[in-house]
Amino acid sequence: MTANMHAFANGAELAGKLADKVAETLSAAVAARGSASIAVSGGSTPKAFFQALSSRSIDWGKVTITLVDERFVPADNPRSNHLLVQENLLKDKAAAANFLPLYQAAATVEEAAVIATEETKAVGHPFDVAILGMGNDGHTASFFPGGSNLKTALDANTPRGIITMEAEGAGEPRLTFTFSSLQDARLLVLHIEGEGKKEVLAKAEAAGEETEMPIRAMLRRAASPVEIYWAP
Ligand SMILES: O=C1O[C@H](COP(=O)(O)O)[C@@H](O)[C@H](O)[C@H]1O
């Protein structure tokens, strides 16, 4: 319902400030409830943020990290979001965190989604933190325009958990948390960088169908305010 823009001079400054905010939120969750959860995105944008967050002094042993979405590829595949998190976030102080992958070595992506939903069911009611990205086509998580399960993924009545998505722009079949799983995170962040993404965001904020630019579902209907972190 609400979006707040946080603009920074450059990606390094953004990474540091976002890491500070996320660390503060996770620490507050541990203090209040004894544990904390965070779902993070993949793609090319979050690497510097992950590295900054990995060095923050919080009680990582009480933090569970999972992914907003994942390709149906094993963790040694260069396109795996798990691999990105493994190499950039699950190190330094954050090496003590518990990581829940979405990829499962199942025969089909549908079976993997069922197993991943079961494996992650203890976290995210709601997530303490969810970090979303956005593609140039207006997708977020694996909510792709033209996606095979897009309407179900965006339906607020679809239960929390992971469903599959196949789309022309997605490459491999995907596993993604549903809209209902992510929209009420205590800290809901949209992390985007570059002038091009700012233009995509402006287009998404204008009138149009959610199915054309699925990030609109978050911008319009998320229960939590969307904190937009942007740098040129
Ligand atoms: O496919 C994906 O892309 C988006 C955005 O990625 P970027 O490379 O434009 O930063 C990402 O949020 C999502 O998790 C990922 O699976």
The ligand as an SDF file (V2000), in Angstrom:
LIG
                    3D

 16 16  0  0  0  0  0  0  0  0999 V2000
   15.7160  -13.9220  -11.8900 O   0  0  0  0  0  0  0  0  0  0  0  0
   15.9690  -13.2150  -10.9510 C   0  0  0  0  0  0  0  0  0  0  0  0
   16.0930  -11.8790  -11.1840 O   0  0  0  0  0  0  0  0  0  0  0  0
   15.6610  -10.9410  -10.2290 C   0  0  0  0  0  0  0  0  0  0  0  0
   16.3500   -9.6300  -10.5690 C   0  0  0  0  0  0  0  0  0  0  0  0
   17.7000   -9.8900  -10.8730 O   0  0  0  0  0  0  0  0  0  0  0  0
   18.7560   -8.7780  -11.3190 P   0  0  0  0  0  0  0  0  0  0  0  0
   19.8620   -9.5530  -11.9680 O   0  0  0  0  0  0  0  0  0  0  0  0
   18.0830   -7.8550  -12.2720 O   0  0  0  0  0  0  0  0  0  0  0  0
   19.1900   -8.0950  -10.0610 O   0  0  0  0  0  0  0  0  0  0  0  0
   15.9140  -11.4180   -8.8160 C   0  0  0  0  0  0  0  0  0  0  0  0
   15.2560  -10.5820   -7.9150 O   0  0  0  0  0  0  0  0  0  0  0  0
   15.4290  -12.8610   -8.6450 C   0  0  0  0  0  0  0  0  0  0  0  0
   15.6630  -13.3400   -7.3190 O   0  0  0  0  0  0  0  0  0  0  0  0
   16.1760  -13.7250   -9.5940 C   0  0  0  0  0  0  0  0  0  0  0  0
   15.7940  -15.0890   -9.4520 O   0  0  0  0  0  0  0  0  0  0  0  0
  1  2  2  0
  2  3  1  0
  2 15  1  0
  3  4  1  0
  4  5  1  0
  4 11  1  0
  5  6  1  0
  6  7  1  0
  7  8  2  0
  7  9  1  0
  7 10  1  0
 11 12  1  0
 11 13  1  0
 13 14  1  0
 13 15  1  0
 15 16  1  0
M  END
$$$$
